[in-house]
């Protein structure tokens, strides 16, 4: 694959954030007297913008969803951010890709301040040219907006040399909106139906498959 600029989603693509995100969502929902016993039911929150998920899955108003994000961050910024683990094989893949001359970027819907802390915590930041995410005010949170931001901040204009890698339909649809190719990874939180339905140009079942593809 002759792609020079590789944009990676974070949650569900580089790391498995299940524990931290689901516990943070449970903490937020509890403030609205919604009790959740099974954290697995909250995995739908992994990947999409938080506001969209609170509205879609729990019927929150725009105002309540925005407030719920603040409560979510009470837990996430203190504990949930590090209740996370790097997928097996990711660091080896990043090392090989950078050694081959590829330029790596993060393009996440998670606030950039958290993206950077997570990447530094796991020692992955050294492989990346730039780590981009949402802003805390939630004005830059849609994946297409994050992708554009990463490209603009790094002066990348040749979209033929760019590919977006992610595990949910939002990554694929965001890439399409911007006009770049995409890889859907099947080891994260989106399945083949979701990713092919969104129009992924390529699929990778494992981290090893992803490395070979890139």
Backbone as JSON, one array per atom type, in Angstrom:
{
  "sequence": "XXXXXXXXXXXXXXXXXXXXXXXXXXXXXXXXXXXXXXXXXXXXXXXXXXXXXXXXXXXXXXXXXXXXXXXXXXXXXXXXXXXXXXXXXXXXXXXXXXXXXXXXXXXXXXXXXXXXXXXXXXXXXXXXXXXXXXXXXXXXXXXXXXXXXXXXXXXXXXXXXXXXXXXXXXXXXXXXXXXXXXXXXXXXXXXXXXXXXXXXXXXXXXXXXXXXXX",
  "N": [[0.85, -1.19, 0.0], [0.72, 2.1, -1.01], [0.8, 4.35, 0.88], [1.6, 7.26, 2.6], [0.97, 8.78, 4.84], [-0.37, 7.83, 7.81], [-3.26, 7.68, 9.58], [-4.42, 7.07, 12.74], [-7.14, 5.92, 14.63], [-7.79, 5.99, 18.17], [-9.17, 4.71, 20.54], [-10.1, 1.37, 20.65], [-8.6, 0.77, 18.49], [-5.78, 1.37, 18.69], [-5.57, 1.04, 21.44], [-7.33, -0.82, 24.01], [-9.94, 0.46, 25.56], [-11.97, -0.36, 27.21], [-12.63, -0.89, 30.03], [-12.13, 1.6, 31.38], [-13.71, 3.5, 29.94], [-16.35, 2.43, 30.06], [-16.82, 2.35, 32.81], [-16.66, 5.05, 33.38], [-18.83, 6.05, 31.94], [-20.89, 4.71, 33.32], [-20.64, 5.99, 35.79], [-21.43, 8.58, 35.05], [-24.1, 8.15, 34.23], [-25.25, 7.33, 36.61], [-25.55, 9.7, 37.98], [-27.85, 10.6, 36.89], [-29.71, 9.0, 37.96], [-29.72, 6.5, 36.75], [-29.08, 3.22, 36.83], [-26.55, 0.92, 36.07], [-25.8, -2.39, 35.68], [-24.4, -4.3, 34.12], [-21.49, -3.78, 32.6], [-20.76, -4.34, 30.01], [-22.87, -3.63, 28.41], [-22.45, -1.03, 27.87], [-20.51, -0.74, 26.0], [-21.1, 0.31, 23.56], [-20.55, 2.95, 23.7], [-17.93, 3.26, 23.1], [-15.85, 4.77, 20.93], [-17.72, 6.46, 19.19], [-18.56, 10.04, 19.31], [-19.13, 11.23, 22.61], [-21.41, 12.78, 23.33], [-23.25, 12.24, 21.27], [-23.74, 9.54, 21.8], [-24.91, 9.5, 24.39], [-27.29, 10.77, 23.76], [-28.35, 9.1, 21.74], [-28.5, 6.48, 22.89], [-29.61, 6.76, 25.44], [-31.51, 8.7, 25.31], [-31.02, 11.35, 26.04], [-31.33, 14.92, 26.33], [-29.85, 17.6, 24.37], [-28.69, 19.39, 26.18], [-28.6, 17.91, 28.61], [-26.95, 15.84, 27.78], [-24.57, 17.19, 27.28], [-23.98, 18.05, 29.87], [-23.71, 15.58, 31.09], [-21.35, 14.68, 30.01], [-19.5, 16.21, 31.38], [-19.75, 15.09, 33.95], [-18.97, 12.49, 33.4], [-16.27, 12.94, 32.82], [-15.29, 13.5, 35.35], [-14.77, 11.06, 36.55], [-13.28, 9.82, 34.52], [-10.98, 11.44, 33.98], [-9.51, 11.17, 36.27], [-9.31, 8.4, 36.97], [-10.33, 6.58, 35.01], [-8.99, 7.08, 32.62], [-6.59, 5.67, 32.61], [-7.38, 3.09, 32.89], [-7.03, 0.96, 30.86], [-5.62, -0.68, 28.0], [-2.91, -1.52, 25.82], [-3.35, -2.96, 22.65], [-2.23, -6.25, 21.84], [0.7, -6.56, 19.97], [0.64, -4.06, 18.82], [2.65, -2.09, 19.43], [4.91, -3.24, 18.23], [4.09, -3.19, 15.58], [3.87, -0.39, 15.13], [6.52, 0.35, 15.45], [7.71, -0.99, 13.28], [6.4, 0.26, 11.12], [7.19, 2.96, 11.33], [9.91, 2.63, 11.0], [9.96, 1.94, 8.36], [9.54, 4.29, 7.1], [7.04, 5.47, 7.1], [4.69, 8.02, 8.06], [3.16, 8.65, 11.09], [0.03, 9.34, 12.68], [-2.32, 10.38, 15.19], [-5.83, 10.39, 15.16], [-8.41, 11.15, 16.84], [-11.66, 11.02, 18.43], [-11.68, 11.52, 21.04], [-10.95, 13.89, 23.62], [-8.1, 15.91, 22.94], [-6.24, 16.42, 24.95], [-6.5, 14.24, 26.64], [-5.88, 12.19, 24.87], [-3.13, 12.62, 24.41], [-2.09, 12.21, 27.0], [-2.68, 9.5, 27.42], [-1.24, 8.25, 25.34], [1.36, 8.96, 26.03], [1.53, 7.77, 28.54], [1.55, 5.04, 27.91], [3.82, 4.95, 26.42], [3.78, 5.26, 23.67], [3.86, 7.55, 22.24], [6.22, 8.39, 21.0], [6.31, 7.29, 18.49], [4.74, 8.75, 16.86], [4.06, 11.46, 14.68], [2.25, 13.46, 15.13], [-0.4, 14.0, 17.43], [-3.69, 14.09, 17.36], [-6.89, 15.25, 18.49], [-10.24, 15.69, 19.81], [-11.54, 18.9, 20.89], [-11.97, 20.25, 24.2], [-14.29, 21.69, 24.42], [-15.99, 20.49, 22.73], [-16.42, 21.32, 20.12], [-14.9, 20.5, 18.05], [-15.28, 17.46, 17.26], [-16.52, 15.53, 15.72], [-15.54, 12.89, 13.54], [-14.68, 13.5, 10.91], [-14.06, 16.22, 11.15], [-11.94, 16.09, 12.95], [-10.06, 14.65, 11.46], [-9.61, 16.47, 9.34], [-8.49, 18.56, 10.81], [-6.08, 17.37, 11.77], [-4.76, 16.95, 9.32], [-4.56, 19.59, 8.35], [-3.05, 20.84, 10.39], [-0.64, 19.69, 9.94], [0.07, 20.31, 7.42], [-0.68, 18.67, 5.27], [-1.66, 17.94, 2.1], [-1.99, 16.26, -0.06], [-4.26, 14.03, -0.58], [-4.33, 11.51, -1.59], [-2.24, 10.14, -0.52], [-2.95, 9.53, 2.02], [-4.36, 7.6, 4.69], [-7.02, 6.47, 6.75], [-7.32, 4.74, 9.78], [-9.44, 2.75, 11.63], [-11.9, 1.45, 14.05], [-14.64, 1.73, 14.05], [-17.76, 2.72, 12.47], [-17.83, 5.46, 12.33], [-15.23, 6.29, 11.95], [-14.77, 5.42, 9.35], [-16.78, 6.7, 7.86], [-16.09, 9.33, 8.39], [-13.61, 9.49, 7.13], [-14.42, 9.13, 4.48], [-15.95, 11.45, 4.1], [-13.99, 13.41, 4.18], [-12.43, 12.6, 2.08], [-10.49, 10.6, 1.96], [-8.87, 7.35, 1.88], [-9.76, 4.33, 3.75], [-9.21, 2.02, 6.46], [-10.85, -0.58, 8.05], [-10.69, -1.99, 11.21], [-11.05, -5.2, 12.64], [-10.64, -6.17, 15.16], [-11.43, -4.49, 17.11], [-14.2, -2.59, 18.24], [-16.17, -2.48, 16.32], [-18.06, -4.4, 14.0], [-17.77, -6.58, 11.06], [-20.0, -6.14, 9.42], [-20.82, -3.55, 10.16], [-18.57, -2.02, 9.41], [-18.11, -2.6, 6.68], [-20.55, -1.8, 5.72], [-20.39, 0.91, 6.12], [-18.57, 1.52, 4.24], [-15.82, 0.86, 4.18], [-12.58, 0.83, 2.74], [-10.69, -1.13, 3.0], [-10.24, -4.09, 5.04], [-9.03, -5.3, 8.17], [-8.33, -8.07, 10.01], [-6.77, -8.72, 12.22], [-4.11, -7.3, 14.29], [-1.7, -8.0, 13.19], [-2.48, -8.53, 10.54], [-3.17, -5.95, 9.84], [-0.71, -4.62, 9.95], [0.64, -5.92, 7.84], [-0.94, -5.09, 5.72], [-0.6, -2.32, 5.67]],
  "CA": [[0.0, 0.0, 0.0], [1.58, 3.28, -1.13], [0.3, 5.46, 1.69], [2.69, 7.84, 3.39], [0.44, 9.34, 6.08], [-1.28, 6.87, 8.42], [-4.02, 8.28, 10.68], [-4.99, 6.02, 13.58], [-8.06, 6.11, 15.74], [-7.16, 5.52, 19.41], [-9.98, 3.71, 21.25], [-10.54, 0.25, 19.84], [-7.67, 0.61, 17.36], [-4.46, 1.25, 19.29], [-5.75, 0.52, 22.8], [-8.66, -1.3, 24.42], [-10.29, 1.33, 26.68], [-13.28, -0.81, 27.68], [-12.88, -0.71, 31.46], [-12.18, 3.01, 31.76], [-14.84, 4.2, 29.33], [-17.65, 1.94, 30.56], [-16.97, 2.79, 34.21], [-16.91, 6.5, 33.36], [-20.23, 6.22, 31.52], [-21.74, 4.3, 34.45], [-20.57, 7.08, 36.76], [-22.26, 9.69, 34.55], [-25.51, 7.75, 34.23], [-25.7, 7.27, 38.0], [-25.95, 11.06, 38.35], [-29.22, 10.77, 36.37], [-30.48, 7.91, 38.57], [-29.75, 5.33, 35.86], [-28.13, 2.23, 37.33], [-26.11, -0.07, 35.07], [-25.12, -3.52, 36.31], [-23.52, -4.97, 33.16], [-20.69, -2.78, 31.89], [-20.7, -4.7, 28.59], [-23.94, -2.94, 27.68], [-22.0, 0.34, 27.61], [-19.44, -0.76, 25.0], [-21.54, 1.12, 22.42], [-20.0, 4.29, 23.88], [-16.52, 3.27, 22.71], [-15.65, 5.17, 19.54], [-18.45, 7.65, 18.75], [-18.58, 11.17, 20.25], [-19.94, 10.93, 23.8], [-22.71, 13.45, 23.3], [-24.12, 11.47, 20.37], [-24.1, 8.27, 22.44], [-25.88, 9.77, 25.46], [-28.57, 11.1, 23.11], [-28.87, 7.95, 20.99], [-28.77, 5.28, 23.68], [-30.36, 7.03, 26.66], [-32.53, 9.71, 25.07], [-30.72, 12.61, 26.7], [-31.41, 16.16, 25.55], [-28.53, 18.17, 24.08], [-28.18, 20.0, 27.42], [-28.26, 16.85, 29.56], [-25.8, 15.11, 27.24], [-23.38, 18.03, 27.52], [-23.71, 18.0, 31.31], [-23.28, 14.21, 31.41], [-19.93, 14.57, 29.64], [-18.75, 16.77, 32.5], [-19.75, 14.09, 35.03], [-18.13, 11.4, 32.87], [-14.85, 13.32, 32.93], [-14.89, 13.46, 36.76], [-14.17, 9.73, 36.77], [-12.31, 9.47, 33.48], [-9.72, 12.2, 34.07], [-8.8, 10.75, 37.47], [-9.04, 6.96, 37.02], [-10.69, 5.85, 33.79], [-8.04, 7.32, 31.53], [-5.52, 4.67, 32.64], [-7.99, 1.75, 32.91], [-6.87, 0.89, 29.42], [-4.43, -1.46, 27.67], [-2.5, -1.53, 24.41], [-3.57, -4.25, 22.0], [-1.04, -7.04, 21.57], [1.28, -6.39, 18.64], [0.55, -2.67, 18.34], [3.94, -1.38, 19.48], [5.77, -3.83, 17.21], [3.61, -2.66, 14.3], [4.24, 1.03, 15.04], [7.97, 0.38, 15.28], [8.0, -1.41, 11.9], [5.9, 1.26, 10.19], [8.05, 4.15, 11.37], [11.2, 2.25, 10.43], [9.81, 1.87, 6.9], [9.42, 5.65, 6.58], [5.66, 5.99, 7.17], [4.46, 9.04, 9.08], [2.0, 8.21, 11.86], [-0.74, 10.38, 13.36], [-3.56, 9.97, 15.87], [-7.02, 11.2, 14.88], [-9.38, 10.57, 17.79], [-12.77, 11.86, 18.9], [-11.41, 11.77, 22.45], [-10.23, 15.16, 23.77], [-6.67, 15.79, 22.65], [-5.47, 16.41, 26.2], [-6.53, 12.85, 27.12], [-5.14, 11.4, 23.88], [-1.7, 12.77, 24.65], [-1.76, 11.57, 28.28], [-2.74, 8.04, 27.24], [-0.14, 7.84, 24.49], [2.59, 9.12, 26.81], [1.47, 6.77, 29.61], [1.92, 3.75, 27.35], [5.08, 5.07, 25.7], [3.56, 5.14, 22.23], [3.91, 8.89, 21.63], [7.44, 8.59, 20.22], [6.13, 6.78, 17.12], [3.77, 9.59, 16.16], [4.42, 12.81, 14.28], [1.26, 14.4, 15.7], [-1.5, 13.3, 18.08], [-4.82, 15.0, 17.33], [-8.16, 14.8, 19.05], [-11.29, 16.69, 19.96], [-11.3, 19.94, 21.9], [-12.81, 20.02, 25.38], [-15.58, 22.37, 24.23], [-16.79, 19.63, 21.85], [-16.7, 21.94, 18.82], [-14.2, 19.63, 17.1], [-15.44, 16.13, 17.83], [-16.86, 14.61, 14.63], [-14.29, 12.33, 13.01], [-14.24, 14.25, 9.73], [-13.44, 17.46, 11.61], [-10.64, 15.75, 13.55], [-9.16, 14.3, 10.35], [-9.23, 17.73, 8.68], [-7.62, 19.27, 11.75], [-4.76, 16.72, 11.74], [-4.15, 17.23, 8.02], [-4.24, 21.02, 8.26], [-1.97, 21.16, 11.33], [0.61, 19.11, 9.46], [0.29, 20.76, 6.05], [-0.84, 17.56, 4.34], [-2.67, 18.29, 1.1], [-2.15, 15.17, -1.04], [-5.12, 13.06, 0.08], [-4.05, 10.17, -2.14], [-1.2, 9.52, 0.3], [-3.47, 9.46, 3.39], [-5.36, 6.58, 4.99], [-7.54, 6.5, 8.12], [-7.48, 3.4, 10.32], [-10.29, 2.77, 12.82], [-12.7, 0.25, 14.3], [-16.08, 2.0, 14.04], [-18.26, 3.34, 11.24], [-17.55, 6.9, 12.37], [-13.91, 6.46, 11.35], [-14.89, 5.18, 7.91], [-17.61, 7.78, 7.3], [-15.3, 10.57, 8.48], [-12.62, 9.44, 6.06], [-15.14, 9.35, 3.21], [-16.35, 12.86, 4.02], [-12.79, 14.2, 3.89], [-11.92, 12.18, 0.78], [-9.31, 9.73, 2.08], [-9.17, 5.93, 2.02], [-9.89, 3.9, 5.14], [-9.11, 0.61, 6.86], [-11.64, -0.95, 9.22], [-10.07, -3.1, 11.95], [-12.09, -6.06, 13.2], [-10.32, -6.59, 16.52], [-11.94, -3.47, 18.03], [-15.59, -2.64, 18.69], [-17.09, -2.52, 15.19], [-17.97, -5.69, 13.3], [-17.6, -6.5, 9.61], [-21.21, -5.55, 8.83], [-20.77, -2.11, 10.4], [-17.47, -1.39, 8.69], [-18.35, -2.7, 5.23], [-21.72, -0.98, 5.46], [-19.95, 2.31, 6.09], [-17.78, 1.71, 3.03], [-14.37, 0.73, 4.38], [-11.86, 0.41, 1.54], [-9.96, -2.34, 3.37], [-10.5, -4.62, 6.37], [-7.92, -6.03, 8.78], [-8.9, -8.85, 11.1], [-5.86, -8.69, 13.37], [-3.05, -6.29, 14.23], [-0.72, -8.53, 12.23], [-3.04, -8.28, 9.2], [-3.1, -4.5, 9.61], [0.69, -4.31, 9.65], [0.94, -6.41, 6.5], [-1.69, -4.26, 4.76], [-0.02, -0.97, 5.62]],
  "C": [[0.88, 1.24, 0.0], [0.96, 4.48, -0.41], [1.43, 5.95, 2.58], [2.22, 8.29, 4.77], [-0.64, 8.43, 6.64], [-1.94, 7.51, 9.64], [-4.71, 7.17, 11.46], [-6.01, 6.58, 14.56], [-7.35, 5.6, 16.99], [-7.96, 4.38, 20.05], [-10.45, 2.6, 20.32], [-9.64, -0.03, 18.65], [-6.24, 0.45, 17.85], [-4.55, 0.65, 20.69], [-7.18, 0.05, 23.01], [-9.05, -0.55, 25.69], [-11.54, 0.89, 27.42], [-13.54, -0.48, 29.15], [-13.06, 0.75, 31.82], [-13.39, 3.75, 31.2], [-16.17, 3.74, 29.92], [-17.87, 2.35, 32.02], [-17.25, 4.29, 34.29], [-18.34, 6.8, 32.93], [-21.18, 5.83, 32.65], [-21.78, 5.38, 35.53], [-21.47, 8.25, 36.35], [-23.74, 9.36, 34.63], [-26.09, 7.71, 35.65], [-26.17, 8.64, 38.49], [-27.36, 11.38, 37.87], [-30.12, 9.64, 36.84], [-30.69, 6.72, 37.64], [-28.66, 4.38, 36.34], [-27.81, 1.21, 36.24], [-25.32, -1.15, 35.78], [-24.06, -4.11, 35.39], [-22.77, -3.94, 32.33], [-20.6, -3.07, 30.39], [-21.76, -3.98, 27.76], [-23.55, -1.52, 27.31], [-20.86, 0.4, 26.59], [-19.81, 0.06, 23.75], [-21.0, 2.55, 22.51], [-18.55, 4.4, 23.41], [-16.4, 3.62, 21.22], [-16.37, 6.45, 19.16], [-18.27, 8.82, 19.74], [-19.54, 10.89, 21.4], [-21.33, 11.54, 23.75], [-23.7, 12.67, 22.44], [-24.62, 10.2, 21.05], [-25.1, 8.48, 23.57], [-27.27, 10.06, 24.88], [-29.18, 9.86, 22.47], [-29.31, 6.81, 21.9], [-29.59, 5.52, 24.94], [-31.35, 8.18, 26.53], [-32.29, 11.04, 25.75], [-30.98, 13.79, 25.75], [-29.99, 16.64, 25.28], [-27.89, 18.71, 25.37], [-27.75, 18.93, 28.42], [-27.04, 16.06, 29.09], [-24.51, 15.89, 27.49], [-22.98, 18.0, 28.99], [-23.17, 16.63, 31.73], [-21.81, 14.01, 31.06], [-19.05, 15.12, 30.76], [-18.65, 15.79, 33.66], [-18.88, 12.9, 34.64], [-16.65, 11.71, 33.1], [-14.37, 13.36, 34.37], [-14.18, 12.14, 37.06], [-13.04, 9.49, 35.79], [-10.98, 10.15, 33.68], [-8.88, 11.75, 35.26], [-8.38, 9.28, 37.43], [-9.21, 6.27, 35.67], [-9.67, 5.96, 32.67], [-6.96, 6.24, 31.46], [-6.06, 3.24, 32.81], [-8.13, 1.33, 31.44], [-5.67, -0.01, 29.14], [-4.16, -1.46, 26.17], [-2.76, -2.92, 23.84], [-2.24, -4.94, 21.71], [-0.57, -6.83, 20.12], [1.31, -4.97, 18.13], [1.92, -1.99, 18.34], [4.9, -1.92, 18.43], [5.39, -3.31, 15.82], [4.05, -1.21, 14.11], [5.73, 1.18, 14.78], [8.34, 0.05, 13.82], [7.56, -0.35, 10.89], [6.77, 2.5, 10.16], [9.41, 3.85, 10.77], [11.15, 2.21, 8.91], [9.59, 3.24, 6.27], [8.02, 6.22, 6.58], [5.59, 7.06, 8.26], [3.12, 8.75, 9.76], [1.37, 9.37, 12.63], [-1.88, 9.72, 14.13], [-4.65, 10.94, 15.47], [-8.17, 10.6, 15.66], [-10.48, 11.56, 18.14], [-12.67, 12.11, 20.4], [-10.7, 13.12, 22.56], [-8.72, 14.99, 23.66], [-5.83, 15.73, 23.91], [-5.42, 15.0, 26.77], [-5.75, 11.93, 26.17], [-3.65, 11.43, 24.19], [-1.27, 12.1, 25.95], [-1.71, 10.05, 28.15], [-1.54, 7.56, 26.43], [1.2, 7.92, 25.23], [2.66, 8.06, 27.91], [1.95, 5.41, 29.12], [3.21, 3.78, 26.52], [4.95, 4.93, 24.2], [3.76, 6.46, 21.49], [5.12, 9.08, 20.71], [7.31, 8.12, 18.77], [5.31, 7.73, 16.25], [4.29, 11.0, 15.9], [3.52, 13.83, 14.97], [0.12, 13.57, 16.28], [-2.67, 14.26, 18.22], [-6.08, 14.39, 17.92], [-9.18, 15.91, 19.06], [-10.82, 17.79, 20.9], [-12.29, 19.73, 23.04], [-14.18, 20.67, 25.26], [-16.5, 21.6, 23.29], [-17.18, 20.32, 20.54], [-15.99, 21.2, 17.7], [-14.24, 18.22, 17.67], [-15.82, 15.1, 16.77], [-15.57, 14.15, 13.95], [-13.79, 13.09, 11.78], [-13.54, 15.54, 10.13], [-12.07, 17.2, 12.22], [-9.63, 15.4, 12.46], [-8.68, 15.56, 9.65], [-8.23, 18.51, 9.53], [-6.2, 18.69, 11.72], [-4.04, 17.04, 10.43], [-3.7, 18.68, 7.92], [-3.06, 21.39, 9.17], [-0.62, 20.68, 10.82], [0.88, 19.43, 7.99], [0.18, 19.66, 5.01], [-1.98, 17.87, 3.38], [-2.92, 17.2, 0.07], [-2.93, 14.03, -0.39], [-4.92, 11.64, -0.43], [-3.04, 9.41, -1.28], [-1.64, 9.27, 1.74], [-4.42, 8.27, 3.54], [-5.73, 6.66, 6.47], [-7.79, 5.07, 8.58], [-8.32, 3.47, 11.59], [-11.19, 1.56, 12.91], [-14.21, 0.49, 14.25], [-16.48, 2.73, 12.75], [-17.93, 4.82, 11.17], [-16.18, 7.2, 11.75], [-13.98, 6.38, 9.83], [-15.67, 6.32, 7.25], [-16.87, 9.11, 7.34], [-14.26, 10.64, 7.39], [-13.25, 9.72, 4.71], [-15.49, 10.82, 3.03], [-15.15, 13.74, 3.64], [-12.22, 13.85, 2.52], [-10.65, 11.36, 0.84], [-9.76, 8.28, 2.23], [-9.21, 5.54, 3.49], [-9.68, 2.4, 5.28], [-9.98, 0.42, 8.09], [-10.98, -2.13, 9.91], [-11.14, -3.87, 12.7], [-11.79, -6.56, 14.61], [-10.83, -5.6, 17.57], [-13.41, -3.67, 18.34], [-16.62, -2.54, 17.56], [-16.95, -3.85, 14.47], [-17.89, -5.47, 11.78], [-18.8, -5.84, 8.95], [-21.19, -4.03, 8.97], [-19.74, -1.43, 9.49], [-17.65, -1.46, 7.17], [-19.55, -1.86, 4.84], [-21.39, 0.49, 5.36], [-19.08, 2.6, 4.88], [-16.29, 1.65, 3.2], [-13.7, 0.23, 3.1], [-11.1, -0.89, 1.76], [-10.41, -2.79, 4.75], [-9.27, -5.36, 6.86], [-8.47, -6.75, 10.01], [-8.07, -8.78, 12.37], [-4.85, -7.56, 13.21], [-1.99, -6.72, 13.21], [-1.19, -8.29, 10.8], [-2.92, -6.79, 8.84], [-1.68, -4.1, 9.23], [1.05, -4.72, 8.25], [0.27, -5.54, 5.43], [-1.02, -2.91, 4.56], [1.4, -0.95, 5.1]]
}
